[in-house]
Amino acid sequence: MILAARTDMGKVRENNQDSYSLGELTNGACYAIICDGMGGASEGQLASSECVRIVRERIKSGYYDGMSDLSVKSLLFTAVEYANKYIYQLSMSDEKYLGMGTTVVAAVITADYVYAVHAGDSRAYLLNPGKGEIIQLTRDHSVVQRMVEDGTITAEEAVVHPKKNLITRAVGVDSEVRTDFCQEDLTSGDIVLLCTDGLTNFVSISDLVHLSQDYPVEEYVGKLVETAMKNGGGDNVTAVAVSV
């Protein structure tokens, strides 16, 4: 497996509230985590970095060779639950932390499967550059996504909707967090991409695919971030990719 990541503050923000981590586990497995903090500048960064730290520690200490699918799912759910409890208690401990939280996508990737849990509007994609195919593994927990599903607006209108940044789930904002889980088969050459909305709001789906065909994964993440910057760079932008 080849692991790569790139993050940038963007052209508008004064600090970077995105956090990420990725690394090897055992026997060809790896993990990837991405978070996009919210709240005040320092509070959002604290929420995202602490979520990444806790989820990483739980995954690394709990994963072992031969885990069943159900066990991996449970490990990921539990990791995010621990992070939520910690960040929520921290937010209740001091008025300056009140309301802080973060999105999360946490994945375990083996040669055969990708397992992922998420809350918020950061995304996970599965790409097959050879076939020019892309699948969005996650479903945005956002106001505009709900409006799209209700038929109130179209997917195209959602991209420019004034409420596009309002999310309906996040880590740390309530005493409990709701996360969704997905599992997909992998084949050799696939790329698992995790990214924040600073990427998806400024880079088209077609560019996600075409750039994966034009560059090796080590350069791919950088080209994605560069494209987001060229298209406005209106938010922190982070891309984490694993090539199987």
Residue pairs with C-beta under 8 A, 6 or more apart in sequence:
1 24
1 28
1 30
1 109
1 111
1 242
1 243
1 244
2 216
2 217
2 218
2 242
2 243
3 22
3 23
3 24
3 30
3 32
3 241
3 242
4 217
4 218
4 220
4 221
4 240
4 241
4 242
4 243
5 20
5 22
5 221
5 238
5 239
5 240
5 241
6 221
6 222
6 224
6 225
6 238
6 239
7 16
7 18
7 20
7 225
7 236
7 237
7 238
7 239
8 16
8 225
8 228
8 229
8 233
8 236
8 237
8 238
9 15
9 16
9 236
10 16
10 198
10 228
10 229
10 233
10 234
10 235
10 236
10 237
11 229
11 232
11 233
11 234
12 233
12 234
12 235
13 235
13 236
14 41
15 41
15 42
15 45
16 45
16 236
17 36
17 37
17 38
17 41
17 44
17 45
17 48
17 236
18 34
18 35
18 36
18 37
18 48
18 196
18 198
18 236
18 237
18 238
19 34
19 35
19 37
19 45
19 48
19 49
19 51
19 52
19 102
20 32
20 33
20 34
20 35
20 52
20 194
20 238
20 240
21 31
21 32
21 33
21 52
21 53
21 56
22 30
22 31
22 32
22 33
22 240
22 242
23 30
23 31
23 56
23 60
24 30
25 31
25 59
25 60
25 63
25 108
26 63
26 64
26 65
27 65
28 110
28 111
29 63
29 65
29 108
29 109
29 110
29 111
30 108
30 109
30 242
31 56
31 59
31 60
31 63
31 106
31 107
31 108
31 109
32 105
32 106
32 107
32 109
32 192
32 194
32 240
32 242
33 51
33 52
33 55
33 56
33 59
33 104
33 105
33 106
33 107
33 194
33 240
34 52
34 104
34 105
34 122
34 194
34 195
34 196
34 238
34 240
35 47
35 48
35 49
35 51
35 52
35 102
35 103
35 104
35 105
35 122
35 171
36 48
36 102
36 103
36 120
36 121
36 122
36 196
36 197
36 198
36 236
36 238
37 43
37 44
37 45
37 46
37 47
37 48
37 49
37 100
37 101
37 102
38 44
38 47
38 100
38 101
38 102
38 103
38 167
38 170
39 47
39 97
39 99
39 100
39 101
40 96
40 100
43 96
43 97
43 99
43 100
44 100
44 102
46 90
46 97
46 100
47 87
47 91
47 100
47 101
47 102
47 171
47 172
48 102
50 83
50 86
50 87
50 90
51 80
51 83
51 87
51 102
51 104
51 171
51 172
54 79
54 82
54 83
54 86
55 79
55 80
55 82
55 83
55 104
55 106
58 75
58 78
58 79
58 82
58 83
59 75
59 76
59 79
59 106
59 108
62 75
62 78
62 79
63 72
63 75
63 108
67 75
69 113
69 115
69 183
72 108
72 115
73 115
73 117
73 181
73 183
75 108
76 106
76 107
76 108
76 115
76 116
76 117
76 181
77 117
77 179
77 181
79 106
79 117
80 104
80 106
80 117
80 119
80 171
80 177
80 179
81 176
81 177
83 104
83 171
83 172
84 171
84 172
84 174
84 176
84 177
85 175
87 100
87 101
87 102
87 171
87 172
88 172
88 173
88 174
88 175
90 97
90 100
90 172
91 97
91 98
91 99
91 100
91 101
91 172
91 173
92 98
99 173
100 172
100 173
101 170
101 171
101 172
101 173
102 120
102 170
102 171
102 172
103 118
103 119
103 120
103 121
103 122
103 167
103 170
103 171
103 196
104 117
104 118
104 119
104 120
104 122
104 171
104 179
105 116
105 117
105 118
105 122
105 123
105 124
105 138
105 194
106 116
106 117
106 118
107 114
107 115
107 116
107 117
107 124
107 192
107 194
108 114
108 115
108 116
109 115
109 186
109 192
109 242
109 244
110 186
111 186
111 244
112 185
112 186
113 183
113 184
113 185
113 186
114 124
114 126
114 137
114 182
114 183
114 184
114 186
114 192
115 181
115 182
115 183
116 124
116 137
116 138
116 181
116 182
116 183
117 179
117 180
117 181
118 124
118 138
118 141
118 179
118 180
119 141
119 169
119 170
119 171
119 177
119 178
119 179
119 180
120 140
120 141
120 142
120 167
120 169
120 170
120 171
121 140
121 141
121 142
121 145
121 165
121 167
121 197
122 138
122 194
122 195
122 196
122 197
123 136
123 137
123 138
123 140
123 194
123 195
123 197
123 200
124 136
124 137
124 138
124 182
124 192
124 193
124 194
125 134
125 135
125 136
125 137
125 192
125 193
125 195
125 208
126 134
126 135
126 137
126 184
126 186
126 190
126 191
126 192
126 193
127 133
127 134
127 135
127 190
127 191
127 192
127 193
127 208
127 209
127 212
128 134
128 187
128 189
128 190
128 191
129 189
129 191
129 209
129 212
129 213
130 189
132 209
132 213
133 209
134 205
134 208
134 209
135 184
137 182
137 184
138 180
138 182
139 145
139 180
140 167
141 167
141 168
141 169
141 170
141 180
142 164
142 165
142 166
142 167
142 168
143 163
143 164
143 166
143 167
143 168
144 153
144 158
144 161
144 163
144 164
144 166
145 158
146 168
147 153
147 158
147 161
147 163
148 154
148 155
148 158
153 161
158 164
159 201
164 201
165 197
169 177
169 178
169 179
170 177
171 177
186 192
186 244
187 244
188 244
189 243
189 244
190 243
190 244
191 212
191 217
191 220
191 241
191 242
191 243
191 244
192 241
192 242
192 244
193 208
193 212
193 239
193 240
193 241
194 239
194 240
194 241
195 224
195 237
195 238
195 239
195 240
196 235
196 236
196 237
196 238
197 235
198 228
198 233
198 234
198 235
198 236
198 237
198 238
199 224
199 225
199 228
199 237
199 238
199 239
201 234
201 235
202 227
202 228
202 229
202 231
202 232
202 233
202 234
202 235
202 237
203 224
203 227
203 228
203 231
207 224
207 227
208 224
211 220
211 223
211 224
211 227
212 220
214 223
215 223
216 243
217 241
217 242
217 243
220 239
220 241
221 239
221 240
221 241
224 239
225 237
225 238
225 239
228 237
229 237
